[in-house]
Structures are given as structure tokens and as C-alpha cells.
Amino acid sequence: ERGRWRWVWLLAVLLSVIAFFTAASRGAVIGALAGLVAGGGLFLSLHRPSRRQWLGLVAGGLVTLGLLLATNSRFRSLVTDPGSFHQRTEGDVQRLGMLQGGWLLGQERPWLGHGPGMVPFVYPEVRARLVGGVETSYQLHCAPLHWWATTGLFGFGALAALFGLLLREW
């Protein structure tokens, strides 16, 4: 029974790794690197590695990092043309516009927010005041700002209380 579930989890992890390697998003690469660090930390917390295992862990991490950077076109362009890092792309302008929009939405209702799931409905109200941004947005591409726009400062307090309880139990 346990062996069968291991294969299910292994397949799920393999599919997520494939999704990370094929994504063109810089966030996916950062997520993959965070997963790599978390996996290495879990391995180190459960085992006392020998020198050979340390070398294998470091080599595997460097190979994975190289593959992630080599398969992501945005990171490859940064390596081949470092000057492109200082040029704004259309996506950068859109993200800055969404950050401005999220800030305006948060300022409209700072304590309670607009309510979960309401950003797509209230975003068009502030869209006209933005320099960039997209016509419709279902998220603000910034989790803390999105949380503030939807749940307000009371939502932040609830999130802090939840993390406090989790840390206390841990």
C-alpha cells in the first residue's frame, strides 16, 4: 500500500518538475529554486551527510540550477545580453501598473478591503488612473498587496495570527 502511494507522489513531483522546467516564467524558476532549497534542507535535517553525499548534493543542485537557467528564455537573455536587464519590457510596465492599481485599491478600503475575489470587479475603477497595467486583471502579481486589497489590514492581522499559531504549534 505504501509503495503504491510513493509512486503516486513521485509522479506528482516529476510532473511539477517538468512544469517548472518548461515554464517561461521567472517566478517558476524562483519557485523551483525554492523547492530545491527546501528539499535540500529536508534532506539535511533528516540525514547527517557524508562528504560524498555533500558533494553529490552540491553537484546536483548546481546541475539543476544550470538546467533551470538554461531552459528559461528570460534568464538566458539576461546572461547573453546583460544590458537587457535595464530596459523596461511591456510586462514590466504592466506589473508596475498592477502594483499602482493594487496600492490605489488598498487605499480605498484599507481596513476591510474589497472582499475576497473582488479584485477583478473593482480593478476597472482604478484602471483609468494607471500608466501601465492590463485591461483586466484577476490578480495584482504581488501577494501581500493582493491580500491587502482583498482583506485589508484586518486580513493581515488574521494572517499574522494564523502564522503565530502555526509557529507556536511547531
C-alpha positions as CSV (number, residue, x, y, z in Angstrom):
1,E,0.0,0.0,0.0
2,R,2.7,2.5,1.0
3,G,4.8,1.7,-2.1
4,R,1.9,2.5,-4.4
5,W,1.5,5.9,-2.8
6,R,5.2,6.6,-3.1
7,W,4.9,6.1,-6.8
8,V,1.9,8.5,-6.9
9,W,3.8,11.2,-5.1
10,L,6.9,10.6,-7.2
11,L,4.8,11.0,-10.3
12,A,3.3,14.2,-8.9
13,V,6.7,15.6,-8.1
14,L,8.0,14.6,-11.5
15,L,5.2,16.4,-13.3
16,S,5.7,19.5,-11.2
17,V,9.4,19.5,-12.0
18,I,8.6,19.2,-15.7
19,A,6.2,22.1,-15.4
20,F,8.9,24.2,-13.8
21,F,11.4,23.4,-16.5
22,T,9.0,24.2,-19.3
23,A,7.6,27.4,-17.9
24,A,8.8,30.6,-19.4
25,S,8.1,32.5,-16.1
26,R,10.9,33.8,-13.9
27,G,8.6,33.1,-11.0
28,A,8.6,29.4,-11.9
29,V,12.4,29.3,-11.8
30,I,12.4,31.0,-8.5
31,G,9.8,28.6,-7.2
32,A,11.9,25.7,-8.5
33,L,14.9,27.0,-6.7
34,A,12.9,27.5,-3.5
35,G,11.7,23.9,-3.8
36,L,15.3,22.8,-4.4
37,V,16.5,24.6,-1.3
38,A,13.5,23.2,0.7
39,G,14.3,19.6,-0.5
40,G,18.0,20.0,0.4
41,G,17.1,21.4,3.8
42,L,14.8,18.5,4.4
43,F,17.5,16.0,3.4
44,L,20.0,17.7,5.7
45,S,17.6,17.8,8.6
46,L,16.9,14.0,8.3
47,H,20.4,12.8,7.5
48,R,23.9,13.5,8.6
49,P,25.5,13.6,5.1
50,S,29.0,12.3,4.5
51,R,31.5,14.2,2.4
52,R,30.5,12.2,-0.7
53,Q,26.8,13.0,-0.1
54,W,27.6,16.7,0.3
55,L,29.5,16.7,-3.0
56,G,26.5,14.9,-4.6
57,L,24.1,17.3,-3.1
58,V,26.1,20.4,-4.3
59,A,26.7,18.9,-7.7
60,G,23.0,18.0,-8.2
61,G,22.0,21.5,-7.1
62,L,24.4,23.1,-9.5
63,V,23.3,20.9,-12.4
64,T,19.6,21.6,-11.6
65,L,20.3,25.3,-11.3
66,G,22.1,25.3,-14.7
67,L,19.3,23.4,-16.3
68,L,16.7,25.8,-14.9
69,L,18.6,28.8,-16.1
70,A,19.4,27.2,-19.5
71,T,15.8,26.2,-20.2
72,N,14.3,29.6,-19.3
73,S,14.4,32.0,-22.2
74,R,14.2,35.1,-20.0
75,F,17.2,34.1,-17.8
76,R,19.1,33.1,-20.9
77,S,18.6,36.5,-22.5
78,L,19.9,38.1,-19.3
79,V,23.1,36.1,-19.5
80,T,23.6,36.7,-23.2
81,D,22.7,40.4,-23.1
82,P,23.0,41.8,-19.6
83,G,22.1,45.3,-20.9
84,S,18.5,44.0,-21.4
85,F,18.1,43.9,-17.6
86,H,17.9,47.7,-17.6
87,Q,15.4,48.0,-20.4
88,R,11.7,48.0,-19.5
89,T,9.6,45.5,-21.3
90,E,5.8,45.6,-21.8
91,G,5.4,43.1,-19.0
92,D,7.4,45.3,-16.6
93,V,5.2,48.2,-17.4
94,Q,2.1,46.1,-16.9
95,R,3.3,44.8,-13.5
96,L,4.1,48.3,-12.3
97,G,0.6,49.4,-13.4
98,M,-0.9,46.5,-11.4
99,L,1.2,47.5,-8.4
100,Q,-0.1,51.0,-8.7
101,G,-3.6,49.7,-9.1
102,G,-3.3,47.4,-6.0
103,W,-2.0,50.4,-4.0
104,L,-5.0,52.5,-5.0
105,L,-7.4,49.7,-4.3
106,G,-5.8,49.2,-0.8
107,Q,-6.0,52.9,-0.1
108,E,-9.7,53.0,-0.9
109,R,-10.6,50.5,1.8
110,P,-7.6,50.0,4.0
111,W,-9.2,48.3,7.0
112,L,-11.5,45.7,5.5
113,G,-10.5,45.6,1.8
114,H,-12.9,45.0,-1.1
115,G,-13.5,41.3,-0.2
116,P,-12.1,38.1,-1.4
117,G,-12.5,37.6,-5.2
118,M,-13.5,41.2,-5.8
119,V,-10.2,42.5,-7.4
120,P,-11.4,41.7,-11.0
121,F,-14.6,43.7,-10.4
122,V,-13.1,46.8,-8.7
123,Y,-9.8,47.0,-10.7
124,P,-11.5,48.7,-13.7
125,E,-12.4,51.6,-11.4
126,V,-8.8,52.5,-10.9
127,R,-7.6,51.3,-14.3
128,A,-8.1,54.8,-15.9
129,R,-5.6,56.3,-13.4
130,L,-2.8,54.0,-14.2
131,V,0.1,54.5,-16.6
132,G,0.6,50.8,-17.3
133,G,-1.4,47.7,-16.3
134,V,-3.6,45.4,-18.3
135,E,-7.3,45.9,-19.2
136,T,-8.5,43.2,-17.0
137,S,-6.6,41.7,-14.1
138,Y,-7.6,38.7,-11.9
139,Q,-4.6,39.2,-9.6
140,L,-2.2,42.0,-8.8
141,H,1.0,40.0,-9.2
142,C,2.0,40.8,-5.6
143,A,0.6,38.5,-2.9
144,P,0.8,41.0,0.1
145,L,-0.7,43.8,-2.0
146,H,-3.4,41.5,-3.3
147,W,-4.1,40.3,0.3
148,W,-4.4,44.0,1.5
149,A,-6.7,44.9,-1.4
150,T,-9.0,42.0,-0.7
151,T,-9.0,41.6,3.1
152,G,-7.5,44.9,4.4
153,L,-5.4,45.3,7.5
154,F,-7.7,43.0,9.5
155,G,-6.9,40.3,7.0
156,F,-3.2,40.9,7.6
157,G,-3.9,40.6,11.3
158,A,-5.7,37.3,10.8
159,L,-2.9,36.0,8.7
160,A,-0.3,37.0,11.3
161,A,-2.4,35.3,14.0
162,L,-2.5,32.1,11.9
163,F,1.2,32.1,11.4
164,G,1.7,32.8,15.1
165,L,-0.4,29.7,15.9
166,L,1.4,27.6,13.4
167,L,4.8,28.7,14.8
168,R,3.6,28.0,18.4
169,E,2.5,24.5,17.5
170,W,5.7,23.8,15.6
